[in-house]
Amino acid sequence: MSRRTEMLGSTIQRELAQMIMRESSDPRLQAMISITRVKVSPDLSVADIYVSVMASEGKKTAALNALKHSAGLMRSKLSRSLSLRQTPYLKFHFDERLQKELQTLDLLETIRRENEELDKSRVEAQSQSATQTQAGNDSMEQE
């Protein structure tokens, strides 16, 4: 991505976040919505907006549909605040990266717990083996 598309993406992200937070009257947008990233095409014609919604699956879908429905209005408001010849079309998507990161963290936590259990069982097996070896040595010394 060029510096210009990155700067435009961050400006769009900031402006849209303010619009959703302050100007939204759609009840489907009452869930906690975060714009995680904005990817602007090299020709500046399309902006892919990735959102994360903290709600149930049904409310997530409703929120995304509401964002897609209001994309035209948001685009026209953006055109007033941006100094561009043509404002990019807005395409909203769920950000699957966040979900994948959470799943990866859960897997790592599961692996950590399993490793702790394995380490405990190894230590117990070694201590039992050492106890048995010591008991065998003691009985040999008595003979």
C-alpha positions in Angstrom: 0.0 0.0 0.0 1.2 3.5 -0.8 1.5 6.1 1.8 -1.5 8.0 0.3 -3.8 5.0 0.5 -2.7 4.4 4.1 -3.4 8.0 5.1 -6.7 7.9 3.4 -7.6 4.6 5.0 -6.8 5.9 8.5 -8.8 9.1 7.8 -11.8 7.1 6.6 -11.5 4.8 9.6 -11.6 7.8 12.0 -14.4 9.6 10.3 -16.6 6.5 10.0 -16.0 5.6 13.6 -17.3 9.0 14.6 -20.3 8.7 12.3 -21.3 5.4 13.7 -20.8 6.5 17.3 -22.4 9.9 17.2 -24.8 10.1 14.2 -26.2 6.6 14.0 -29.9 6.2 14.8 -30.3 2.7 13.5 -31.2 0.3 16.4 -29.2 -2.5 14.7 -26.0 -0.4 15.3 -26.4 -0.3 19.1 -23.9 -3.2 19.5 -20.3 -2.4 20.1 -18.8 -1.9 16.7 -15.2 -1.4 16.0 -13.6 -0.5 12.7 -10.4 -2.6 12.8 -8.9 -1.6 9.5 -9.6 0.1 6.2 -8.0 -1.0 3.0 -8.2 1.4 0.1 -7.7 0.2 -3.4 -4.7 1.7 -5.3 -7.0 3.7 -7.6 -8.9 5.1 -4.6 -12.2 3.8 -5.9 -13.1 1.3 -3.2 -12.5 1.2 0.5 -12.9 -2.2 2.2 -13.9 -1.5 5.8 -13.3 -4.4 8.2 -15.5 -4.3 11.4 -15.6 -6.3 14.6 -18.9 -6.5 16.4 -19.2 -7.6 20.0 -22.6 -9.3 20.1 -24.4 -12.5 19.3 -24.3 -13.9 15.8 -27.7 -12.6 14.9 -26.9 -9.1 16.1 -23.5 -9.2 14.2 -25.3 -10.0 11.0 -27.9 -7.3 11.6 -25.2 -4.8 12.4 -23.3 -5.6 9.2 -26.5 -5.4 7.1 -27.2 -2.0 8.7 -23.7 -0.8 7.8 -24.0 -2.0 4.3 -27.5 -0.3 4.0 -26.1 3.0 5.2 -22.9 2.9 3.1 -24.3 5.4 0.6 -25.2 7.9 3.3 -21.8 7.5 5.0 -20.1 7.9 1.6 -21.9 11.2 1.0 -21.0 12.5 4.5 -17.4 11.4 3.9 -17.3 13.3 0.6 -18.0 16.5 2.5 -15.1 16.0 5.0 -12.5 14.6 2.5 -11.0 16.7 -0.2 -11.0 14.2 -3.0 -12.4 14.3 -6.6 -14.2 11.0 -6.0 -15.0 9.4 -2.6 -14.3 5.7 -2.6 -17.3 3.2 -2.5 -17.6 1.7 1.0 -17.7 -2.1 1.3 -18.2 -3.5 4.8 -16.8 -6.9 5.9 -16.5 -8.8 9.1 -12.9 -8.9 10.3 -12.2 -12.6 10.6 -8.6 -11.9 11.8 -9.7 -11.0 15.3 -11.7 -14.2 15.6 -8.8 -16.3 14.3 -6.5 -14.6 16.8 -8.8 -15.5 19.7 -9.0 -19.1 18.5 -5.2 -19.2 18.3 -4.9 -17.8 21.8 -7.4 -20.5 23.1 -5.3 -23.2 21.4 -2.1 -21.9 22.9 -3.7 -21.8 26.4 -4.9 -25.4 25.9 -1.4 -26.5 24.9 0.1 -24.7 27.9 -2.3 -26.5 30.3 -1.6 -29.9 28.7 2.2 -29.3 28.9 1.8 -28.4 32.6 -0.1 -31.7 33.2 2.6 -33.7 31.3 5.4 -32.0 33.3 3.6 -32.9 36.5 3.1 -36.5 35.5 6.8 -36.7 34.5 8.0 -35.3 37.8 5.7 -37.7 39.7 7.0 -40.6 37.6 10.6 -39.6 38.3 10.0 -39.2 42.0 8.3 -42.6 42.1 11.2 -44.1 40.2 13.8 -42.5 42.5 11.8 -43.8 45.5 11.7 -47.3 44.2 15.4 -47.2 43.3 16.3 -45.9 46.8 14.1 -48.6 48.4 15.9 -51.3 46.2 19.3 -49.9 47.3 18.3 -49.9 51.0 17.2 -53.6 50.8 20.4 -54.6 49.1 22.5 -52.9 51.8 20.6 -54.8 54.5 21.4 -58.1 53.0 
